[in-house]
Amino acid sequence: MVASATETAGKGWSRLSSLAVGIGTITFCAGVALVVLIDRAFGVQDSLWVAIWVCSPVVGALTAGLRPRSAVGWLLLALGVVGVGSQYAYAYTPARPITDLQALVVALDNPLLLLAILVAALLIFVFPSGTLAPGWRRYLVVVGGANYAIVFAASLFTPTLSSDAPYYHNPLSVNALNQPVNIVAHVGIITMVGVLLVVSWDTGRRLLRARGVARQQFKWLAYASFLLFPSILFAIVAPAQWWWSPLPLVVTANALAASIGLSIVRYRLYDIDRVVSRTVAYLIIVGLLGGVYAGSVLLMTSVLPLRGSVSVVIAVLIAVALFAPVRSRARAAVDRRFNRSRYNAQAVVDAFAGRVVEQITLEAITIDLLDAVDQTVQPSHVSLWLR
């Protein structure tokens, strides 16, 4: 019963890891595609706003794939998803007159951008442990969340759907509420700036108190966060003719995510070998199965008398049939390179199992068993008690 429960839990976390990698990959690809599209449609300045979010989903996918229980990776993924989503809402320009659903999409660009800033502040709060320390920080998060909800509700009744698209009239706006809504929105923005200043102050305080490896893990994130919020203000208030105004924010926002990646790799915040091996293995699997699919379609359409959907269905069935054996062989091959500890331990156990069949004396089996335990577990002391 215990083994069954453990196996079920392992499969659950494996699904979460796969989900994290999938979300990160889709978000990164969507962000890169949007950079190209916005650069062609609106220019370099607007495409830089998309480039702010490209690093977060990559590091988030690796971190959440490795530690699904930690909030750090999921917050990085949320930062990337919300940030890229805000830029898709900004790039969405439907022809007028627009429907209520189209109006809602247009109106989401600024609220999603503010939500991304709030997520970044929460990420700094919970790094590196992944949990929010008890005390005043939790109250500050509640204040920031409530303030965002008020600002979002006020934005639903503004005269225009978005400050970036003033020619779209808001169907929910009420003329009598324009002045109170503007006051609430400005107060909310000032409150959010205050929350960000408190986060910066707390980051400096934590950096001064940190010692040893914990300081090395935290310092790069602290340096990036010190520059993040000033760069946000600069990008917002800079004149429109300064096309490079979002560039400092691009550097600092991506440096924030990269600093977490540096802590993982350089200062051993997490055991990165496993997630790297899994990522490389699945890249190999996707490449091989994609090649099999393309080759099968090409073969059936050019050599065999099969056309249209029939060749596609057959190629998909071939790829599905090959998935399990290709996955097992690819993961075994990659483990030999990236996840050596697991591979070596398994090799020692397999060798011991093979020798046990050939041994005929209890003394020889005992020596082999103790040697296998010493190589795999590496305890400081080992002894065997036989009854």
Helices and strands as residue ranges (DSSP letters): H 2-41, H 44-51, H 55-66, H 71-91, H 100-107, H 109-126, H 136-155, E 160-162, E 165-169, G 175-177, H 178-209, H 212-237, H 247-266, H 272-302, H 309-338, H 340-358, H 362-376
